[in-house]
Every structure is written in structure tokens, then in C-alpha cells.
Amino acid sequence: MAPSPVPLLSLSLPELTAWVQTTGQPAYRGKQIHQWLYQKGARSLNTMTDLPKAWREKNSDYPIGRSVIDHCAVAPDHTRKYLLRLADGLIIETVGIPSSKRLTVCVSSQVGCAMDCNFCATGKGGFIRNLQSYEIVDQVLTVQEEFQERVSNVVFMGMGEPLLNLPEVVKAVECLNQVVGIGQRALTISTVGLPGKIRQLADRHLQVTFAVSLHAPNQTLRQSLIPSARHYPLEQLLADCRAYVETTGRRVTFEYVLLAGVNDQPVHAEELAQKLRGFQTHVNLIPYNPISEVDYQRPTEAQINQFAQVLSDHRIAVSVRYSRGVQADAACGQLRASRQEELTATV
């Protein structure tokens, strides 16, 4: 079998220029196609009306690399969660999160996830494959088109572990920065943490925001919540985070999901504060967004505020980040799982 054509969205401007020349068109057509892809949101060559009609018809089936919206759920806070169907039929999630000052997109980097965090819906479905860089960029373009508003921020906090797909994530970051025009500091890469990978990311010297999903102040508790953490002792993870700060000059953000009665007590906050003293960091506390697969609960407001106050008293920079789009199944993996159940029930 002949190899499948490489989707146009995956090609750089020089690569698009070289490709269009192989089809008998002049080099300047590459820039035209590039503008159609990223500025006008073209989904087929047929829509690129300033290119020759006969050429467009001849190449009409050439893949662009855009997904199809399979389903959209809208929450009262106007957050929109999309299920996007890829060319091979697989489904991924992406979320558009609007506010008065910005439009943030939460993108997936893999189909499914292998990390199996026991409070996360995505991990319950297992890992299928990595996304290509153009499939990540497509998520941002889709949200931008749907909202008819320029995307200002992108967070790699959707389905998957970004550092397990680091080459394609870095390509996507470069495209979003250099082509789509989003500043690197408005891009956030989030990880559970993998041995060696944080230092690999640091060596790229990106100016992105870097977030680590910590969720516990000690190895025993963290390993009970994140089974893969057994391969990566907390002390080593924190040492790698310190090395990241030294290499990049950029601080580390620690994400900490608060689970009622599990990791949300003042003693946990005290222990966490001791662990994080002495290097440039910020803690995002995230009150848990319940899923049907497990029985963890969200702490009360008093418990959340108490935890934050303990960190603040120890001069640890801290903020509370409440989940958006809860009514739209916005916890990672929820909508995809519920949609699959719905489709299965109708068969």
C-alpha cells in the first residue's frame, strides 16, 4: 500500500511551498495555502478560491488535517467542551474556556492516557495513541472558529500526558507560537512527572508555563493517587523541578487537586509547605470535580480556604482554581466517556 498523504496542516511554510511546487504550481502558492490554513480556517483545498479551480478540483481529496466536531456540550458559564473526531475515527476532547479578558483552550496531547490517576476519568479509558502536532493545533483552530474570537491561552491539560509525546507537543508549541501567534508564556504544559522528561523539557529552553500535577505532599499518598508515581520518588521529582527552574529561569506551578478527607487536611498543607520551601514556585489548588467512576468528594469552602491559608502563612504563593464547565462534563475524560456510553446504549 502507498503511504497516506501527509496532511497539509502538519507542514511548515517551506514544506508547503515545496509540496505545492511538486503539483505544478508556483512557489508563492505555498504562502497562499498557509494563510488559508491558519488565518481563514480552510478545511479543504476547494475552499481556497484564489488558487486555480482546475488544480483545486484535481487535488480536492488531499487531506488538510482538520477534525470534525462530533459533539459539543455547553455549560451555563459558557465553557464549551468538544468531542472531536479525528481522521482515523478516534475521539478526543478539547475545551474552550471564555472569560472577559481571554479565551483559553484546554487541549489533549494523546488519545486516552496511560498514567491511570485514580481520580481521573481519562485514565479509566486507557491509552490508545499519541496525537500528531497538527492534531493538537487543530483543536485550537477549531475553538477559535467556534467562538469567532482569537485564542489567547492554551493549556496542555486535556487527555494524555504531554511529556510522553514531547516531540509532537514541542512542534505544536512552536506552531502555536510562530504561526498562530500565541506567546509562549501564554502556553502551559502540564505533567504528572516522568523520570528524565522534565530535564528534557528544560533543555528545550521554552518560555512556556510549566505545571506539575503533584496532588500529595509525600510519596506514599502520591503513589496511592497516581500509581505511576512508584517509578518516580517525590524527592527526585522535586529535584528535577528545581533543576528546571535553574535551567530555564522559569518558575514551576504545582497543581494540587483537593480531595475531601484524603489530601486536604492542615497537616498535608504543612507538609507540602516544607517540601516547597526555597525555590521559585506557585501552587494552584483545584477543588475536586467529581466523576462517577470513583467516590472522591470535593472539600468544603472552609477546608479549601484553610489549606490555602496554611500555605500562605508559610509564604508559599498559592491560588485556588475552580473548575469551569462542570455541568458540561468538563473534568478530563468525562464527556468522552459519557458519550461512548450513550452511543453504546443505542446500538
N, C-alpha and C positions, 0 to 999 in steps of 0.2 A: 504494500500500500504506500502511496505517496504521502509524505508528511503533510499535516494540516497547515494551511497558510498561517503566518504569524499575524495576529490582529493588529490593525494599524495603531490602536491606542497604546500599544506596547513599544512603538518605535519613536526614537528621538527625531528631532528635525533633520539632522544629517541622514539618518536612516530612512526617513520618509522621502527625502529628496532622492536618495539612491534608488529606493523602490519605485517611485513614480517614473524615473528615467528608464527602468527596465521594462516599463509598459509602453514606452514610446513617447512619453510626454516630456516637455522641457523641465529643467531643474526647478524653476520658480513655482511649479505646481505643488512641490513639497510644502512650501510655506503656506500656500492656499489651503491645502488639506489640514495642515497643522492648526490653522486658525479655525477651520470648520470644526475640528475635533474639540478644541479646548475653549474657544470663545463662543461658538454657536451651538455646541452640543449635538453635532450631526451624529445620527445613528446609522446612516447608510451613505454610500457614495452617490446614490441617486439624488439625495437632497442637496448636494454641493453644486448649486446651479451655475456657478461661474467656471465650471470645468466642462469640457466638450460633452455634449449629450451622447454621442455615439460611444465615446470612451466610457462614460458612466454606465450606459446600458450593458456594455461588454463586461464590465467589472462589477456589476450590481451585487453579485453574491459574495464579493470579497469581504471577509469579516472585519468589522470595526472594533469589536471588543466591548460592547455595551451590554449590560444585563437588562432583564425585563422585570418590572415590578409585579410580583406575584400577589402581594397583599400589603395593605397599609392600615395600621391602627393609630388613631389619633386620640391623645389624652386631653382632658379639659385644660391643661396648661399649655396646649398647642404643640407639645412634643409629638413628633411623628416617628413611628417605628415601621421600617420597611422590611419585607422579605423580598430579596432579590434572587431571581432565577438566573443562574449562570449558563453559559453555552452548553455545558455537559448535563444540565438539568438539576444540578445541586442547588440547594437553597442556603443563603446566608442572610444575616441580619445587619442592618445599619440604622442609625438613629439620627434624626435631625432635631436639635435642641435649640429653639429660638429664645432670645431674651431681648430686652430693649436696646442693647448695645452690640450684640453679636449673634452669629449663627454658628453653632458648633455641630460638628458631625462626629459621631462615635462609630469608628469603622472596625470591621473584622479583618483579621490577618490570616485566618485559617478557616476551613470548613470543619466545624467541631473543635474539640480541644482535647489534648492528651494529659492535661495536668490533673484532672479529676479532683479539683477542690470540692469538698463535700457539701458546700453551701451554694454551689453554682449550678444553674440549670444546663449550661452549655456542656460541662464535663460529663453530665449524665448521658449525653448522646454519643460520646466517643469522638475520636479523631478520624477524619476522612482524608483530607489533603491540605497542602499549603495553597494559599492564593498567590497568583501572579501579581506583579506590581500594578499592571493595568486594571486588574480586578479590584484592587484597593482604590486606585484613583477614580475608577468608575463610580464607586459609592459616593464620593464627594461630589462629582459632577451631577449625579442623579439627585441628591438632596438640593444642590444649588438650583437645578432646573425646577424641581418641585416647589420650592419656596419662592422662586423668582427673586432670589437675594444672594448676594455674594457670601460665600462661606468665609468666615474669619478665623476659625479654630478647628483643628482636627485632633481627636484623641484616639490612640490605638488601644481602646479598652473594650472592644466588642469581642466577638467569638475568637478564640485562639490565643496562643502565647506568641507575641511578636518576635521574641528572641529565638524561637525555634524556626523562624522564617526570616532571619535577619537580612540576607542579601536582597530579597524582594521588598522587605519593609524599607530598607535604605533607598532602594530605587524609587519606591513610591514617595518617600520623603523628599528626595531630590526633585522629582517631577512636580509634586505639590508646591514646592518652594520656587523652583526656577521657571516652571511653565504656568501653573495655575496662579502663582503669585501670592502664596500664603507664607508669611515669615516663619522661619524655623522655630522661633521662640513661641509661636502660636501652635506648634505641633507637639503633642505629648505621646511618648512611647511608654507603655506600662508593662511591667513584667512581674511574674511570681518570683522569678530569680532562678537562674540556671548556672551551674558551675562553669566558669570561664567566659560566659557570654557577656556579662556586664563589662568586663575588661575589653572584650572585643568591640563592644559598642563604644566604649570610651575612646578607643584608639581611632575611631572614625572622626572624632573631634566635631561632631554635630553640635549645633546650638539649640537643639530641641530641649523641651522639658522632659525630665526623666523621672518616672514614678515606679516605685516598688511596692507590690502588694504584700504587706507584712502580716497584718491580722492577728499577731500574737507577740508577746514580749519575751517568750522563751521557746527553746527548741521543742520541748515536749508538747506544749499546747499547739505550737505552729504545725508540728508534724501530724497532730490529730485532725487538724482542719485541712491541711494541704499534704496529702500523702507523699507527693514527690519531694517534699522538703527533707525527707530522710536522707536524701543524697546530697544535701547542701546545708550543713550546720549553720545555725543563725549567726554565730560569731564570724564564720567565713563570709557569709552574705554581707554582713555589716562592714567587714574589712574591704570587700570588693567595692562597696558603696563609697567608703572613704577614699579608696583609690580612684574611683570615678570622679569625685569632687576635685582631687588633686590634679588629675589629668586634664579635665575639661574646664575647671574653674566654675562649673555649674553646680547648683545645689541639687540634692535628691529630695523628691517628695515621697513620703511614705503613706500609702493608702492603708487604712485600718478599718475594716468592716466591724461594727459593733454588734455583737450577738448577745442577747439578753441572758445573763447568768453564766455566760461562757468565758468571755474575754473583756467584759465591760466594767469590772469592779475597780475601785480605787487602788487596790494592791496591784492590779495589772497596769494601771496608769503610772504608778510609782516605778514599777519595774521597767516599763517602756522608757520613761524619762531618763533613768540611769543608763540604759543602753544607748540612748541617742545623744548624750551629752558630748560636746566637744567637736562636733563638725557641722557643716552647713546643711541644714535640712528643714523640712516643713512636714507637718503631719496633717493629713486630711482624714477626719473621722467621718465614716459613712454609716449612718444607721441602716441596719439590715432591711432589705426589700424581700419579704417572704416569698418562697416558692412552694409549690405543692409537694415536691418530692421529699422534702425534709421538714422537720418541725422546729427549726430555729425561729426565734421571735425577735422583734425589734425592741430595744430598750425604751424605757420611758424618757421623756424630755429631761426629767430630773437626773436620771442616770447619765444621759448623754452630756449634760452640762457639767455634772460633777467630774466626769472623766476629763473633759476639756480643761476644766479649771485646775486639776492636778498638774496636767502638762504645762499649762500656762504659768503656774506657780514655780515650776522648775525652769522657766524661761525657754521652753520648747515652743517654737512657733506652731500654732495649731488653728485649724478652722473646721467647721462642720459642713459637710457637703451632703445635702439631702438629694435623694434620687428624684429625677424628673421622669414624668411619663409612667408612673406606677400603674395607672389604670389602663395603659396600653401594653401591659406585659413587658415593661422596659428593662427588667432585670435580664442580664445577658442570657440568651438561650430560651427565655420563657415563651416568646411569641412563636419562634420556630417549632418548639416542642408542642405547644398547644395547637398550632396549625396542622402539624403532622397527625396529631390525634384526631382532629376534626376530619381531615381527609380520609384517614383510615376508617373512621366510623361510617363514612358514606359509601365505602366500597362494598 
